[in-house]
């Protein structure tokens, strides 16, 4: 048994989302968004290197030494699966392990708005799930894929780095590919994905121009494409996609995106009112003729007003989502204030101390 297994079991027992292994500190857990030291001894570079390298194959170790970083997945029996990032820093080799839940939660369990299902039901185009690192994008995408898998007969191709949630074939046929194991790059996997008769393609991360361009091309072909970006609003997401391209191509990309974008799901996690966990605040943009016109004309600042007035179509802004969570008593007004786009909406609901 690898030495890391005991720490990962402690992480699971504590209900932590992440385990940090950094020289000079004891192993650290992230509990409800906060970093909490364990009672273990401080890790030295030598001890940490021994613990971390024990989890890697010789090929993975060589890749880590060459690239100075490595993303992979690790599993301890049927107890848990983890997304792992190994990297070198000033104090030596470090690692971060994130728990991948073994049970895929449903959209209802996650508290997702009905607009998420409405976007999925469009059946074609590009859907972007966005938010900062650790905001639950992978969990939301897993719930969406599971929903499709249980309710429709589709061929779903996922391209991930690393492969996180493992899906069983139910009504749908699911092909899961891991970058570095089953394909060299996201772009390489997408180039051949259209030949695999897919109805849906999930791109784990749209991290470069070639991947974004290929995802758009797949969406134009009538395939439903899910991708992720590290942005915090629908308008900024669209802007990020357009600005990934050279200036001379951006008008063409606006036209492509106006036709192929089906929706944007932007989310962030907020600490619950009881302090025992976090819940997702979700902004939803469902594409429409009006949204397409704004994208084509470069008037992205006006998209926010369409979201705010589009509740009948399943849309909601981030601030509307936060207000709903406050009204439901799930989060405190102070938590909403710090996460809000327009903080003035929550000032009167907060204690005086929050804005002092």
Protein Blocks (a to p, Z undefined) as FASTA:
>chain_A
ZZklmmmmmmmmnopabdcddehiacdddeehiacddfbdcddfklmmmmmmmmpcfklm
mmmmmnopacddddehjlbccdddddddfkoccdddddddfbdcdfklnopafklmmmmm
nopajdddeddehilmmmmmmmmmmmmmmmmccdddddddddfbdcddfkbccddddehj
lomblklmmmmmmmnopabdcdfbacbfklmmmmmmmmmnopacddddddfbfklmmmmm
mmmpcfklmmmmmmmmmmmmnbdcdddddddfkopaccdddddddddfklmmmmmnopam
lmmmmmmmmmmnopacfklmmmmmmmnomacfklmmmmpmblmlmmmmpcfklmZZ
